[in-house]
Amino acid sequence: MSVTNTSGRRKTAVARIYMKEGNGTITVNSKDYKVYFPTLPLQYIVNQSFEVSELAGQYDVKVNVAGGGVKGQAEAVRLAIAKAIVELDAEKKPALRAKGLMTRDMRMVERKKPGRKKARKKFQFSKR
């Protein structure tokens, strides 16, 4: 019984997963994923790779995730699980790619520029 090790990233969140055959338990930072991600949309995001590849309940996943917010962390976990599934069975890749689960979302927060309020917002100008 081998362990598949992959990682996924989204915004500033990084997820490292260890996946092996089992009964479908997902542990995130030593907690059940339903405790760590309490809302149903986040739980759906975490399970989405398994649902698309029709492997729900067949693998145990241990996740270490850090950085970012809960939404970015959930999406990082989703990418890492998708990458692990493809590593185990390459035939699942077209289905995962069709749903957009194999692509790393490169969008990041734009940095604040000097002399401005935020990245693009400028101070109010009046002629008076």
GUDO-884457 format. One line per field, with one value per atom (N, C-alpha, C, O, CB): residue in one letter; x, y, z; chain; residue number from 1; atom name. Coordinates in Angstrom, 2 decimals. Atoms other than C-alpha are relative to their C-alpha. Glycine has a CB too. Example, Ala and Ser with C-alpha at 12.3 -4.5 7.8 and 13.67 -1.06 7.14 Angstrom:
type: (A A A A A S S S S S)
east: (0.89 12.30 0.90 1.94 -0.99 -0.82 13.67 -0.77 -0.26 0.41)
north: (-1.19 -4.50 1.20 1.18 0.03 -1.19 -1.06 1.09 2.20 0.46)
up: (0.00 7.80 0.00 0.66 1.25 -0.06 7.14 0.73 0.90 -1.42)
mol: (A A A A A A A A A A)
seq: (1 1 1 1 1 2 2 2 2 2)
atom: (N CA C O CB N CA C O CB)
end
This chain:
type: (M M M M M S S S S S V V V V V T T T T T N N N N N T T T T T S S S S S G G G G G R R R R R R R R R R K K K K K T T T T T A A A A A V V V V V A A A A A R R R R R I I I I I Y Y Y Y Y M M M M M K K K K K E E E E E G G G G G N N N N N G G G G G T T T T T I I I I I T T T T T V V V V V N N N N N S S S S S K K K K K D D D D D Y Y Y Y Y K K K K K V V V V V Y Y Y Y Y F F F F F P P P P P T T T T T L L L L L P P P P P L L L L L Q Q Q Q Q Y Y Y Y Y I I I I I V V V V V N N N N N Q Q Q Q Q S S S S S F F F F F E E E E E V V V V V S S S S S E E E E E L L L L L A A A A A G G G G G Q Q Q Q Q Y Y Y Y Y D D D D D V V V V V K K K K K V V V V V N N N N N V V V V V A A A A A G G G G G G G G G G G G G G G V V V V V K K K K K G G G G G Q Q Q Q Q A A A A A E E E E E A A A A A V V V V V R R R R R L L L L L A A A A A I I I I I A A A A A K K K K K A A A A A I I I I I V V V V V E E E E E L L L L L D D D D D A A A A A E E E E E K K K K K K K K K K P P P P P A A A A A L L L L L R R R R R A A A A A K K K K K G G G G G L L L L L M M M M M T T T T T R R R R R D D D D D M M M M M R R R R R M M M M M V V V V V E E E E E R R R R R K K K K K K K K K K P P P P P G G G G G R R R R R K K K K K K K K K K A A A A A R R R R R K K K K K K K K K K F F F F F Q Q Q Q Q F F F F F S S S S S K K K K K R R R R R)
east: (0.85 0.00 0.89 1.53 -0.97 -0.87 1.79 -0.76 -1.98 0.61 0.57 1.19 0.40 1.57 0.48 -0.25 0.83 0.09 -0.79 -1.11 -0.26 2.22 -0.02 0.79 1.36 0.05 1.21 -0.29 -0.59 -1.06 0.32 0.68 -0.85 -0.83 1.28 0.82 -1.74 0.07 0.25 -1.46 -0.07 -1.76 -1.14 -1.62 1.35 1.02 -4.35 0.19 0.20 -1.44 -0.33 -3.69 1.24 2.30 -1.20 -1.17 -1.37 -0.11 0.71 0.20 0.19 -2.67 0.80 0.84 -1.50 -0.74 -0.51 -0.50 -0.55 1.55 0.49 -1.87 0.92 1.20 -1.47 -0.78 0.30 -0.85 -1.32 1.39 0.86 -1.62 0.77 1.73 -1.25 -0.50 -0.81 -1.22 -2.07 0.81 1.20 -3.33 0.35 1.32 -0.64 -0.18 -3.59 -1.37 -2.37 0.88 1.27 -6.27 -0.57 0.16 0.18 0.66 -8.82 -1.50 -2.08 0.51 1.46 -12.41 -0.57 -1.76 -0.50 0.53 -12.69 0.11 -0.56 -1.39 -0.13 -11.63 0.96 2.01 0.51 -0.82 -10.24 0.32 -0.58 -0.71 -0.45 -8.17 0.79 1.76 0.85 -0.66 -7.14 0.59 -0.16 -0.98 -0.69 -4.55 -0.46 -0.79 -0.23 0.37 -5.40 -1.46 -1.81 0.89 1.44 -9.16 -0.75 -0.24 -0.44 0.85 -11.97 -0.31 -0.47 -1.32 0.18 -12.54 -1.34 -1.47 0.11 1.29 -16.17 0.07 -0.76 -1.08 -0.22 -14.92 0.85 0.58 0.69 -0.90 -12.14 -0.68 -0.50 1.25 0.78 -14.39 -1.48 -2.11 0.30 1.33 -17.77 -1.16 -2.24 -0.21 1.13 -19.88 -0.06 0.96 0.10 0.19 -21.33 0.71 1.27 -1.47 -0.73 -19.89 1.49 2.07 -0.17 -1.42 -16.35 0.22 1.19 0.55 -0.10 -16.94 -0.18 0.48 -1.06 0.20 -18.21 1.27 1.65 -1.19 -1.23 -15.06 1.07 1.76 0.52 -1.02 -12.84 -0.29 0.64 0.05 0.37 -14.78 -0.17 -0.34 -1.28 0.33 -15.22 0.87 0.36 0.13 -0.88 -12.18 -0.39 -0.35 1.45 0.44 -13.39 -1.32 -1.50 -0.15 1.30 -16.94 0.15 -0.48 -0.94 -0.18 -15.80 0.65 0.27 0.84 -0.71 -13.44 -0.68 -0.17 1.42 0.79 -16.03 0.82 0.74 -0.55 -0.82 -13.60 -0.35 0.45 1.48 0.39 -15.53 -0.02 -0.58 -1.39 0.00 -14.93 1.04 0.99 -1.33 -0.99 -11.97 1.39 2.24 0.07 -1.33 -9.00 -0.07 -0.99 0.70 -0.18 -7.90 0.97 1.97 0.53 -0.84 -6.41 0.39 -0.46 -0.74 -0.50 -4.22 0.56 1.42 1.10 -0.34 -3.81 0.68 0.25 -1.26 -0.60 -1.45 -0.20 0.31 1.53 0.28 -2.66 0.33 0.07 -1.48 -0.39 -1.35 -0.14 -0.07 1.45 0.05 -1.75 -1.37 -2.18 1.00 1.23 -4.61 -1.23 -1.12 -0.20 1.28 -8.27 -0.57 0.04 -0.99 0.56 -10.58 -0.38 -0.23 -1.22 0.37 -11.81 1.25 1.22 -0.71 -1.24 -8.26 0.58 1.11 1.03 -0.50 -7.29 -0.80 -0.22 -0.06 0.84 -10.25 0.35 0.41 -1.50 -0.34 -9.34 1.40 1.65 -0.12 -1.34 -5.69 -0.08 0.61 0.93 0.18 -6.79 -0.61 -0.19 -0.91 0.65 -9.02 1.03 1.02 -1.11 -1.02 -6.09 0.96 1.33 0.77 -0.94 -3.78 -0.62 0.06 0.44 0.67 -6.34 -0.11 0.10 -1.40 0.10 -6.89 1.34 1.40 -0.49 -1.33 -3.13 0.36 0.99 1.06 -0.29 -2.88 -0.80 -0.28 -0.32 0.82 -5.75 0.62 0.67 -1.44 -0.62 -4.03 1.30 1.64 0.27 -1.24 -0.76 -0.27 0.52 0.74 0.36 -2.54 -0.62 -0.34 -0.96 0.70 -4.69 -0.09 -0.93 -1.42 -0.07 -3.85 -1.25 -1.47 1.20 1.21 -7.14 -1.06 -2.00 -0.56 0.96 -9.03 0.27 -0.56 0.01 -0.40 -7.20 -0.94 -1.24 1.37 0.90 -9.54 -1.28 -1.74 -0.37 1.22 -12.61 0.28 -0.52 -0.59 -0.36 -10.84 0.34 -0.03 1.18 -0.35 -9.45 -1.25 -1.32 0.97 1.23 -12.92 -0.75 -1.41 -0.91 0.64 -14.23 0.90 0.47 -0.37 -0.91 -11.19 0.71 1.17 -0.74 -0.60 -9.78 1.50 2.16 -0.68 -1.43 -6.28 0.81 2.04 0.25 -0.68 -5.45 0.22 -0.72 -0.79 -0.31 -3.70 -0.52 -0.16 1.54 0.53 -5.57 1.07 1.37 -1.34 -1.16 -2.75 -0.35 0.55 0.78 0.36 -4.75 0.44 0.18 -1.51 -0.47 -3.18 -0.44 -0.82 1.55 0.34 -3.91 1.10 2.29 -0.19 -0.97 -2.23 0.56 -0.17 -0.64 -0.62 0.24 -0.43 -0.80 1.52 0.31 -0.43 1.15 2.33 -0.25 -1.01 1.38 0.25 -0.67 -0.43 -0.28 3.14 -0.74 -0.88 1.51 0.70 1.23 -1.47 -2.14 0.68 1.40 -2.14 -0.63 0.05 -0.14 0.71 -4.84 0.09 0.34 -1.46 -0.07 -4.89 0.80 1.57 -1.44 -0.79 -3.47 -0.27 0.66 -0.29 0.35 -5.35 -0.75 -0.76 -0.82 0.78 -7.51 0.90 1.94 -0.83 -0.78 -6.25 -0.71 -1.89 0.25 0.63 -6.88 -0.90 -0.68 1.07 0.96 -9.76 0.69 1.50 -1.21 -0.59 -8.82 -1.09 -2.16 0.67 0.94 -10.57 0.80 1.87 -0.87 -0.70 -9.60 -0.04 0.97 -0.59 0.23 -10.94 1.04 0.94 -0.16)
north: (-1.18 0.00 1.23 1.55 0.00 -1.16 3.08 1.28 1.34 0.03 -1.30 6.68 0.96 1.07 0.52 -0.99 9.33 1.37 1.75 -0.04 -1.29 12.73 1.08 1.04 0.01 -1.12 15.90 1.28 1.27 -0.25 -1.29 19.58 0.82 0.61 0.78 -0.89 22.23 1.39 1.55 -0.49 -1.38 26.02 0.81 0.54 0.64 -0.95 28.79 1.27 1.22 -0.58 -1.26 32.47 -0.20 -0.53 0.53 0.22 32.23 -1.29 -1.52 1.17 1.26 28.85 -1.11 -1.21 -0.37 1.16 25.74 -1.23 -1.26 0.19 1.26 22.22 -1.13 -1.31 -0.30 1.20 19.12 -1.19 -1.23 0.02 1.14 15.83 -1.31 -1.43 -0.03 1.35 12.20 -0.90 -0.97 -0.36 0.76 9.86 -1.47 -1.83 0.52 1.45 6.09 -0.67 -0.05 -0.55 0.72 3.46 -0.14 -0.36 -1.38 0.09 3.35 0.10 -0.37 1.09 -0.05 4.11 1.40 1.60 -0.56 -1.31 7.78 1.07 2.10 -0.13 -1.04 9.71 1.08 0.79 -0.60 -1.14 13.19 0.76 1.24 0.92 -0.68 14.75 1.23 1.13 -0.93 -1.25 18.40 0.59 0.91 1.01 -0.53 19.67 -0.69 -0.03 1.52 0.86 16.79 0.14 -0.24 0.29 -0.09 17.57 -0.62 -0.67 1.49 0.47 16.01 1.18 2.30 -0.64 -1.11 18.05 0.70 1.88 -0.49 -0.65 18.70 0.96 1.86 -1.06 -0.93 20.40 1.18 2.33 -0.71 -1.05 22.33 0.91 2.13 -0.63 -0.76 23.40 -0.18 -1.11 -0.47 0.27 23.83 0.21 -0.34 0.88 -0.26 25.06 -1.02 -1.56 1.43 0.99 22.79 0.36 -0.53 -0.18 -0.30 24.72 -0.33 -0.82 1.46 0.33 24.32 -1.52 -2.01 0.63 1.46 20.61 -0.56 -1.54 -0.59 0.43 20.23 0.23 -0.62 0.75 -0.31 21.91 -1.05 -1.51 1.42 0.98 19.49 -1.35 -2.04 -0.14 1.31 16.43 -0.01 -1.08 -0.46 -0.10 17.67 -0.90 -1.51 1.42 0.84 15.83 -1.47 -2.18 0.18 1.39 12.53 -0.25 -1.30 -0.34 0.16 13.07 -0.08 -0.93 1.15 -0.02 13.89 -1.29 -1.83 1.21 1.21 10.89 -1.27 -2.37 0.05 1.14 8.60 -0.91 -2.13 -0.81 0.75 7.55 0.34 0.09 0.29 -0.41 8.85 -1.20 -2.25 0.69 1.04 6.77 -1.10 -2.11 -0.62 1.05 4.80 0.33 -0.55 -0.26 -0.40 6.80 0.81 1.61 0.81 -0.83 8.21 1.12 0.90 -0.85 -1.15 11.69 0.70 1.02 0.98 -0.79 13.43 1.28 1.24 -0.78 -1.28 17.15 0.89 0.98 0.70 -1.10 19.80 1.24 1.31 -0.25 -1.20 23.22 1.22 1.26 0.03 -1.22 26.68 1.19 1.04 -0.11 -1.24 30.28 0.27 -0.64 -0.03 -0.39 32.20 -0.13 -0.27 -0.82 0.15 31.96 -1.38 -2.19 1.08 1.34 28.97 -0.35 -1.50 -0.11 0.27 29.30 -0.36 -1.33 1.23 0.31 29.39 -1.34 -2.09 1.10 1.27 26.49 -1.17 -2.19 -0.02 1.06 24.40 -0.25 -1.40 0.36 0.16 25.06 -0.57 -1.28 1.33 0.59 24.21 -1.51 -2.29 0.67 1.42 20.89 -0.71 -1.82 -0.19 0.59 20.23 -0.26 -1.33 0.93 0.17 20.77 -1.13 -1.93 1.30 1.05 18.54 -1.39 -2.32 0.23 1.30 15.71 -0.38 -1.54 0.05 0.28 16.01 -0.47 -1.41 1.24 0.39 15.81 -1.41 -2.17 1.01 1.34 12.72 -1.07 -2.15 -0.06 0.95 11.01 -0.28 -1.42 0.53 0.17 11.60 -0.78 -1.57 1.37 0.75 10.28 -1.49 -2.32 0.53 1.40 7.05 -0.61 -1.76 -0.14 0.50 6.71 1.11 2.01 -0.52 -1.07 8.83 0.09 1.11 -0.22 -0.01 7.90 0.95 1.30 -1.39 -0.92 10.18 1.45 2.32 -0.16 -1.38 13.30 0.76 1.92 0.02 -0.78 14.26 0.46 1.57 -0.82 -0.37 14.25 1.12 2.05 -1.21 -1.04 16.33 1.31 2.39 -0.45 -1.20 18.75 0.67 1.90 -0.33 -0.55 19.19 0.84 1.82 -1.13 -0.77 20.44 1.13 1.90 -0.92 -1.06 22.74 -0.26 0.68 1.27 0.34 20.88 -0.24 -0.36 -1.22 0.26 20.31 1.27 1.22 -0.94 -1.25 23.97 0.79 1.01 0.83 -0.85 26.05 1.39 1.98 0.04 -1.35 29.34 0.98 1.08 0.20 -0.85 31.89 1.38 2.16 0.16 -1.35 34.92 0.23 -0.59 0.22 -0.38 36.67 1.44 2.16 -0.14 -1.37 39.88 0.92 0.65 0.16 -0.95 42.84 0.83 1.19 0.92 -0.71 44.68 1.46 2.03 -0.10 -1.41 48.15 0.83 0.54 0.34 -0.86 50.88 1.20 1.66 0.47 -1.18 53.79 1.23 1.41 0.27 -1.21 57.07 -0.22 0.69 0.63 0.31 55.34 -0.63 -1.10 -0.94 0.59 54.14 -1.53 -2.16 0.44 1.46 50.57 -0.27 0.59 -0.64 0.34 48.80 0.95 1.37 -1.43 -0.86 50.95 1.26 2.23 -0.77 -1.16 53.35 1.18 1.06 -0.34 -1.22 56.91 0.89 0.69 0.74 -0.97 59.77 0.91 1.13 0.82 -0.87 62.08 1.28 1.84 0.34 -1.21 65.01 1.05 0.77 -0.29 -1.10 68.37 1.25 1.51 0.25 -1.18 71.57 1.19 1.88 0.40 -1.15 74.16 1.00 2.01 -0.40)
up: (0.00 0.00 0.00 1.00 1.23 0.14 -1.27 0.28 0.15 -1.39 -0.30 -0.33 -1.11 -1.47 1.39 1.04 -3.04 0.64 1.42 -1.08 -0.63 -2.09 -1.08 -2.01 0.76 0.94 -4.01 0.75 1.95 -1.11 -0.62 -3.37 -0.96 -2.17 0.38 0.79 -4.55 0.59 1.80 -0.07 -0.47 -4.34 -0.58 -1.68 -0.36 0.45 -4.60 0.80 2.03 0.16 -0.65 -3.82 0.87 0.34 0.85 -0.85 -0.80 0.80 1.69 0.94 -0.73 0.44 -0.67 -1.90 0.07 0.49 0.09 0.73 1.96 0.19 -0.59 0.63 -0.42 -1.61 -0.44 0.27 0.91 0.44 1.58 0.75 -0.36 0.81 -0.11 -0.87 -0.91 0.01 1.46 -0.18 0.71 1.32 0.34 -0.21 -0.13 -0.80 -1.31 0.10 0.21 -0.02 0.34 1.18 0.06 -0.29 1.40 2.37 -0.65 -1.30 2.50 -0.14 -1.12 0.93 -0.02 3.38 -0.20 0.02 1.30 0.35 2.42 1.06 0.95 -0.37 -1.01 5.51 -0.49 -1.06 1.34 0.37 4.87 1.27 1.96 -1.06 -1.20 7.67 -0.42 -1.16 0.89 0.33 7.41 1.28 2.20 -0.69 -1.18 9.92 1.28 2.27 0.12 -1.13 12.31 0.44 1.55 1.18 -0.28 12.16 -1.17 -2.29 0.22 1.09 10.16 -0.92 -0.46 0.55 0.94 7.00 0.20 -0.13 -1.44 -0.25 8.00 1.18 1.29 0.25 -1.10 11.17 -0.48 -0.14 1.20 0.48 9.41 -1.01 -0.98 -0.62 0.99 6.50 0.35 -0.16 -1.48 -0.55 8.26 -0.98 -0.74 1.18 0.89 5.33 -1.14 -1.55 -0.57 1.05 2.65 -1.32 -1.95 -0.26 1.24 -0.34 0.09 -0.88 -0.35 -0.17 1.05 0.02 -0.54 1.29 -0.02 1.73 -1.40 -1.77 0.95 1.39 -1.84 -0.82 -1.63 -0.63 0.74 -3.19 0.31 -0.60 0.37 -0.39 -1.22 -0.66 -1.09 1.53 0.55 -2.50 -1.51 -2.09 0.63 1.40 -6.06 -0.89 -1.83 -0.44 0.82 -7.50 0.09 -0.91 0.44 -0.17 -6.05 -0.73 -1.35 1.48 0.64 -7.35 -1.51 -2.15 0.38 1.45 -10.90 -0.49 -1.53 -0.43 0.41 -11.06 0.49 0.23 0.51 -0.51 -9.38 0.91 0.82 -1.17 -0.96 -6.63 1.45 2.35 -0.25 -1.35 -3.60 0.93 0.61 -0.02 -1.01 -0.48 -0.20 0.49 0.05 0.26 -1.87 0.52 0.61 -1.48 -0.43 -0.57 1.29 1.49 -1.09 -1.19 2.78 -0.36 -1.03 1.21 0.32 2.56 1.29 2.12 -0.96 -1.12 5.14 -0.60 -1.48 0.84 0.60 4.42 1.02 2.17 -0.55 -0.74 5.76 -0.85 -1.97 0.33 0.78 4.64 0.84 2.04 -0.45 -0.70 5.52 -0.94 -2.16 0.52 0.75 4.41 -0.58 -0.75 -1.10 0.65 2.88 0.88 2.10 -1.22 -0.70 3.84 -0.26 -0.96 -0.43 0.11 4.03 -1.43 -1.83 0.89 1.39 0.42 -0.82 -1.57 -0.63 0.71 -0.97 0.45 -0.37 0.21 -0.52 1.28 -0.57 -0.95 1.53 0.54 0.09 -1.47 -1.91 0.14 1.40 -3.54 -0.19 -1.16 -0.72 0.05 -2.87 0.26 -0.39 1.03 -0.29 -1.36 -1.21 -1.55 1.25 1.18 -4.40 -1.11 -1.72 -0.52 1.03 -6.80 0.36 -0.49 -0.21 -0.43 -4.75 -0.15 -0.58 1.46 0.13 -4.68 -1.47 -1.82 0.64 1.43 -8.44 -0.56 -1.35 -0.77 0.47 -9.06 0.48 -0.26 0.49 -0.53 -6.82 -0.76 -1.03 1.50 0.75 -8.66 -1.37 -1.81 -0.17 1.32 -12.02 0.13 -0.75 -0.65 -0.22 -10.58 0.15 -0.28 1.24 -0.18 -9.63 -1.26 -1.58 1.16 1.18 -12.78 -1.04 -0.94 0.37 1.00 -15.83 -0.87 -1.51 -0.89 0.81 -17.54 0.55 -0.16 -0.11 -0.62 -15.13 -0.36 -0.10 1.52 0.25 -16.35 -0.93 -0.64 -0.58 0.87 -19.26 0.70 0.47 -1.21 -0.72 -16.99 0.99 1.12 0.73 -0.96 -14.34 -0.70 -0.23 0.86 0.75 -16.93 -0.57 -0.61 -1.13 0.56 -18.49 1.03 0.67 -0.52 -1.07 -15.12 0.52 1.38 1.16 -0.41 -14.70 1.31 1.95 0.10 -1.30 -11.69 -0.08 0.96 0.57 0.13 -13.10 -0.20 -0.23 -1.16 0.28 -13.70 1.28 2.05 -1.02 -1.15 -11.06 -0.30 -1.32 0.30 0.17 -10.66 0.45 1.64 0.82 -0.26 -10.90 0.56 0.86 -1.25 -0.45 -9.76 1.44 2.32 -0.14 -1.32 -6.78 0.27 -0.66 0.12 -0.35 -4.92 -0.50 -0.31 1.54 0.52 -6.59 1.15 2.07 -1.08 -1.11 -4.39 0.03 -0.99 -0.10 -0.17 -3.01 -0.55 -0.32 1.50 0.60 -4.90 0.91 1.59 -1.41 -0.83 -3.14 -0.53 -1.74 0.05 0.37 -3.13 -0.34 -0.83 -1.16 0.28 -3.50 1.23 2.13 -1.21 -1.14 -1.12 -0.02 1.00 0.00 0.18 -2.52 -1.26 -1.70 -0.08 1.18 -5.56 -1.16 -1.84 -0.43 1.13 -8.07 0.40 -0.35 -0.97 -0.43 -6.08 0.28 0.93 1.25 -0.21 -6.10 0.99 1.28 -1.33 -0.90 -3.69 -0.82 -2.01 0.77 0.69 -4.54 -0.45 0.27 0.92 0.57 -6.77 -0.15 -0.68 -1.36 0.21 -6.65 -0.38 0.17 1.27 0.51 -8.51 0.94 1.08 -1.32 -0.86 -6.09 -0.03 0.66 1.34)
mol: (A A A A A A A A A A A A A A A A A A A A A A A A A A A A A A A A A A A A A A A A A A A A A A A A A A A A A A A A A A A A A A A A A A A A A A A A A A A A A A A A A A A A A A A A A A A A A A A A A A A A A A A A A A A A A A A A A A A A A A A A A A A A A A A A A A A A A A A A A A A A A A A A A A A A A A A A A A A A A A A A A A A A A A A A A A A A A A A A A A A A A A A A A A A A A A A A A A A A A A A A A A A A A A A A A A A A A A A A A A A A A A A A A A A A A A A A A A A A A A A A A A A A A A A A A A A A A A A A A A A A A A A A A A A A A A A A A A A A A A A A A A A A A A A A A A A A A A A A A A A A A A A A A A A A A A A A A A A A A A A A A A A A A A A A A A A A A A A A A A A A A A A A A A A A A A A A A A A A A A A A A A A A A A A A A A A A A A A A A A A A A A A A A A A A A A A A A A A A A A A A A A A A A A A A A A A A A A A A A A A A A A A A A A A A A A A A A A A A A A A A A A A A A A A A A A A A A A A A A A A A A A A A A A A A A A A A A A A A A A A A A A A A A A A A A A A A A A A A A A A A A A A A A A A A A A A A A A A A A A A A A A A A A A A A A A A A A A A A A A A A A A A A A A A A A A A A A A A A A A A A A A A A A A A A A A A A A A A A A A A A A A A A A A A A A A A A A A A A A A A A A A A A A A A A A A A A A A A A A A A A A A A A A A A A A A A A A A A A A A A A)
seq: (1 1 1 1 1 2 2 2 2 2 3 3 3 3 3 4 4 4 4 4 5 5 5 5 5 6 6 6 6 6 7 7 7 7 7 8 8 8 8 8 9 9 9 9 9 10 10 10 10 10 11 11 11 11 11 12 12 12 12 12 13 13 13 13 13 14 14 14 14 14 15 15 15 15 15 16 16 16 16 16 17 17 17 17 17 18 18 18 18 18 19 19 19 19 19 20 20 20 20 20 21 21 21 21 21 22 22 22 22 22 23 23 23 23 23 24 24 24 24 24 25 25 25 25 25 26 26 26 26 26 27 27 27 27 27 28 28 28 28 28 29 29 29 29 29 30 30 30 30 30 31 31 31 31 31 32 32 32 32 32 33 33 33 33 33 34 34 34 34 34 35 35 35 35 35 36 36 36 36 36 37 37 37 37 37 38 38 38 38 38 39 39 39 39 39 40 40 40 40 40 41 41 41 41 41 42 42 42 42 42 43 43 43 43 43 44 44 44 44 44 45 45 45 45 45 46 46 46 46 46 47 47 47 47 47 48 48 48 48 48 49 49 49 49 49 50 50 50 50 50 51 51 51 51 51 52 52 52 52 52 53 53 53 53 53 54 54 54 54 54 55 55 55 55 55 56 56 56 56 56 57 57 57 57 57 58 58 58 58 58 59 59 59 59 59 60 60 60 60 60 61 61 61 61 61 62 62 62 62 62 63 63 63 63 63 64 64 64 64 64 65 65 65 65 65 66 66 66 66 66 67 67 67 67 67 68 68 68 68 68 69 69 69 69 69 70 70 70 70 70 71 71 71 71 71 72 72 72 72 72 73 73 73 73 73 74 74 74 74 74 75 75 75 75 75 76 76 76 76 76 77 77 77 77 77 78 78 78 78 78 79 79 79 79 79 80 80 80 80 80 81 81 81 81 81 82 82 82 82 82 83 83 83 83 83 84 84 84 84 84 85 85 85 85 85 86 86 86 86 86 87 87 87 87 87 88 88 88 88 88 89 89 89 89 89 90 90 90 90 90 91 91 91 91 91 92 92 92 92 92 93 93 93 93 93 94 94 94 94 94 95 95 95 95 95 96 96 96 96 96 97 97 97 97 97 98 98 98 98 98 99 99 99 99 99 100 100 100 100 100 101 101 101 101 101 102 102 102 102 102 103 103 103 103 103 104 104 104 104 104 105 105 105 105 105 106 106 106 106 106 107 107 107 107 107 108 108 108 108 108 109 109 109 109 109 110 110 110 110 110 111 111 111 111 111 112 112 112 112 112 113 113 113 113 113 114 114 114 114 114 115 115 115 115 115 116 116 116 116 116 117 117 117 117 117 118 118 118 118 118 119 119 119 119 119 120 120 120 120 120 121 121 121 121 121 122 122 122 122 122 123 123 123 123 123 124 124 124 124 124 125 125 125 125 125 126 126 126 126 126 127 127 127 127 127 128 128 128 128 128)
atom: (N CA C O CB N CA C O CB N CA C O CB N CA C O CB N CA C O CB N CA C O CB N CA C O CB N CA C O CB N CA C O CB N CA C O CB N CA C O CB N CA C O CB N CA C O CB N CA C O CB N CA C O CB N CA C O CB N CA C O CB N CA C O CB N CA C O CB N CA C O CB N CA C O CB N CA C O CB N CA C O CB N CA C O CB N CA C O CB N CA C O CB N CA C O CB N CA C O CB N CA C O CB N CA C O CB N CA C O CB N CA C O CB N CA C O CB N CA C O CB N CA C O CB N CA C O CB N CA C O CB N CA C O CB N CA C O CB N CA C O CB N CA C O CB N CA C O CB N CA C O CB N CA C O CB N CA C O CB N CA C O CB N CA C O CB N CA C O CB N CA C O CB N CA C O CB N CA C O CB N CA C O CB N CA C O CB N CA C O CB N CA C O CB N CA C O CB N CA C O CB N CA C O CB N CA C O CB N CA C O CB N CA C O CB N CA C O CB N CA C O CB N CA C O CB N CA C O CB N CA C O CB N CA C O CB N CA C O CB N CA C O CB N CA C O CB N CA C O CB N CA C O CB N CA C O CB N CA C O CB N CA C O CB N CA C O CB N CA C O CB N CA C O CB N CA C O CB N CA C O CB N CA C O CB N CA C O CB N CA C O CB N CA C O CB N CA C O CB N CA C O CB N CA C O CB N CA C O CB N CA C O CB N CA C O CB N CA C O CB N CA C O CB N CA C O CB N CA C O CB N CA C O CB N CA C O CB N CA C O CB N CA C O CB N CA C O CB N CA C O CB N CA C O CB N CA C O CB N CA C O CB N CA C O CB N CA C O CB N CA C O CB N CA C O CB N CA C O CB N CA C O CB N CA C O CB N CA C O CB N CA C O CB N CA C O CB N CA C O CB N CA C O CB N CA C O CB N CA C O CB N CA C O CB N CA C O CB N CA C O CB N CA C O CB N CA C O CB N CA C O CB N CA C O CB N CA C O CB N CA C O CB N CA C O CB N CA C O CB)
end
